Amino acid sequence: MRSVIPQLLIVLAITAAGNVKAQPAAPSDRDRAIALVQQGNPTEAIQLLRAAVKQNKKDIRAWHWLGMALEKENSVSDALKAHEQAAKIADQLQTSAIENLTSLAKPELLEAADIADRFLVLNSSLSEKKKKEWHDRADFLRSQASNDKQEDKIYKNSELTTKPRVLSRPNPDYNEIARKDKVSGTVVLRCVFGADGRIRHIGVISGLPDGLTQRAIDAAKLIKFIPATKDGRPVSVWMQLEYNFNLY
C-alpha cells in the first residue's frame, strides 16, 4: 500500500496541473503608467514612471512617457529633463548598436526621434548651435529607423572574397563656426558600402560639434568605390570611416 500512495499523489498532481489555465502576464508598471497618461491621470503615472526609470535608467519609453506625464502636470522643466534623457539614451544605445553591427527596434528609434523633436518644441531658449545638435539627433534616429529595409545581407570584412576598392574619397572642409571655435578632432562613422555602389546606413560612432559631424557625413556620401565581393558576386559590407579635422 505504501508504494501506491506516492503514485496516486503524482497522478493527482498531474491532473490538477493539467486543469490550470495559463494566465495572461500582468502588465508592467511602465505599461500601466502609459495607460494612465493616455487616460488623463498623470499624477499616479509619474510615481510609477519614476520608479521604472530608477529601476532601469536606460528605459527609453519610461523616460519619454515620464516627460509626457510631467507636461500634463505643467512641470515643463522636469519634462524637458526627461525628454532630454530619453533622446540621449536612444542616441547612445543606437551608436553602440552600430558598433556591434546591430540596431534598436524601429518603433524605439521613431519614438526617440519624436522625443528629440518634442524637446526642441518645449525648449525655445536653446542656442542655434544646440538646436542644430538636436535636429541632427532627431534626423540620425529617424534615418536609422528607415535602415531596416535592407536590400541585401550586410557582411563583415572577414566574410569577403575581396574588399571594397575606393576610387575617390573627398575630404570634408571646415566651416567658419568650427574654425572660429578652434574645434579639432576626429569624426568616426560606421556605414555600409553597398553592393549597388552606394554608401548607406551611416551612423555616428564619435562626432564633433559645430556641424563638423555633418560635414563628415556629407563627404562619406560622395565616396566612389567598387563593391566588395563574395564568391564572385558584389555584396554589401560594414566599414568604419575616420575624418580628421586639424587646424594649422
ChimeraX attribute file (.defattr): number of C-alpha atoms within 10 A of each C-alpha:
attribute: neighborCount
match mode: 1-to-1
recipient: residues
	/A:1	5
	/A:2	6
	/A:3	7
	/A:4	8
	/A:5	10
	/A:6	11
	/A:7	11
	/A:8	11
	/A:9	11
	/A:10	11
	/A:11	12
	/A:12	12
	/A:13	12
	/A:14	11
	/A:15	11
	/A:16	10
	/A:17	10
	/A:18	9
	/A:19	9
	/A:20	8
	/A:21	7
	/A:22	6
	/A:23	6
	/A:24	6
	/A:25	6
	/A:26	8
	/A:27	9
	/A:28	11
	/A:29	16
	/A:30	23
	/A:31	17
	/A:32	16
	/A:33	27
	/A:34	24
	/A:35	15
	/A:36	18
	/A:37	21
	/A:38	14
	/A:39	9
	/A:40	11
	/A:41	16
	/A:42	24
	/A:43	15
	/A:44	13
	/A:45	25
	/A:46	24
	/A:47	14
	/A:48	22
	/A:49	27
	/A:50	18
	/A:51	15
	/A:52	21
	/A:53	18
	/A:54	12
	/A:55	10
	/A:56	12
	/A:57	15
	/A:58	18
	/A:59	18
	/A:60	25
	/A:61	23
	/A:62	28
	/A:63	28
	/A:64	28
	/A:65	27
	/A:66	31
	/A:67	29
	/A:68	25
	/A:69	28
	/A:70	22
	/A:71	17
	/A:72	16
	/A:73	14
	/A:74	11
	/A:75	13
	/A:76	16
	/A:77	13
	/A:78	14
	/A:79	24
	/A:80	23
	/A:81	15
	/A:82	25
	/A:83	29
	/A:84	21
	/A:85	21
	/A:86	28
	/A:87	29
	/A:88	18
	/A:89	18
	/A:90	25
	/A:91	22
	/A:92	14
	/A:93	16
	/A:94	24
	/A:95	24
	/A:96	17
	/A:97	15
	/A:98	22
	/A:99	18
	/A:100	9
	/A:101	14
	/A:102	11
	/A:103	18
	/A:104	19
	/A:105	12
	/A:106	16
	/A:107	10
	/A:108	17
	/A:109	25
	/A:110	18
	/A:111	21
	/A:112	28
	/A:113	28
	/A:114	19
	/A:115	29
	/A:116	27
	/A:117	18
	/A:118	19
	/A:119	22
	/A:120	21
	/A:121	10
	/A:122	15
	/A:123	13
	/A:124	9
	/A:125	9
	/A:126	12
	/A:127	10
	/A:128	10
	/A:129	12
	/A:130	14
	/A:131	16
	/A:132	16
	/A:133	16
	/A:134	21
	/A:135	14
	/A:136	17
	/A:137	20
	/A:138	25
	/A:139	16
	/A:140	20
	/A:141	26
	/A:142	19
	/A:143	17
	/A:144	23
	/A:145	22
	/A:146	13
	/A:147	14
	/A:148	13
	/A:149	7
	/A:150	10
	/A:151	11
	/A:152	11
	/A:153	10
	/A:154	16
	/A:155	19
	/A:156	12
	/A:157	15
	/A:158	9
	/A:159	11
	/A:160	18
	/A:161	14
	/A:162	17
	/A:163	21
	/A:164	21
	/A:165	12
	/A:166	12
	/A:167	9
	/A:168	10
	/A:169	13
	/A:170	13
	/A:171	16
	/A:172	18
	/A:173	11
	/A:174	19
	/A:175	12
	/A:176	11
	/A:177	14
	/A:178	17
	/A:179	14
	/A:180	10
	/A:181	10
	/A:182	10
	/A:183	16
	/A:184	16
	/A:185	15
	/A:186	17
	/A:187	22
	/A:188	19
	/A:189	23
	/A:190	22
	/A:191	22
	/A:192	19
	/A:193	30
	/A:194	24
	/A:195	21
	/A:196	15
	/A:197	18
	/A:198	17
	/A:199	20
	/A:200	18
	/A:201	20
	/A:202	23
	/A:203	23
	/A:204	25
	/A:205	19
	/A:206	14
	/A:207	16
	/A:208	19
	/A:209	18
	/A:210	21
	/A:211	18
	/A:212	25
	/A:213	22
	/A:214	17
	/A:215	18
	/A:216	27
	/A:217	20
	/A:218	14
	/A:219	16
	/A:220	23
	/A:221	15
	/A:222	14
	/A:223	17
	/A:224	17
	/A:225	18
	/A:226	17
	/A:227	21
	/A:228	23
	/A:229	19
	/A:230	14
	/A:231	9
	/A:232	10
	/A:233	11
	/A:234	20
	/A:235	24
	/A:236	28
	/A:237	23
	/A:238	20
	/A:239	17
	/A:240	15
	/A:241	16
	/A:242	14
	/A:243	20
	/A:244	14
	/A:245	20
	/A:246	12
	/A:247	11
	/A:248	3
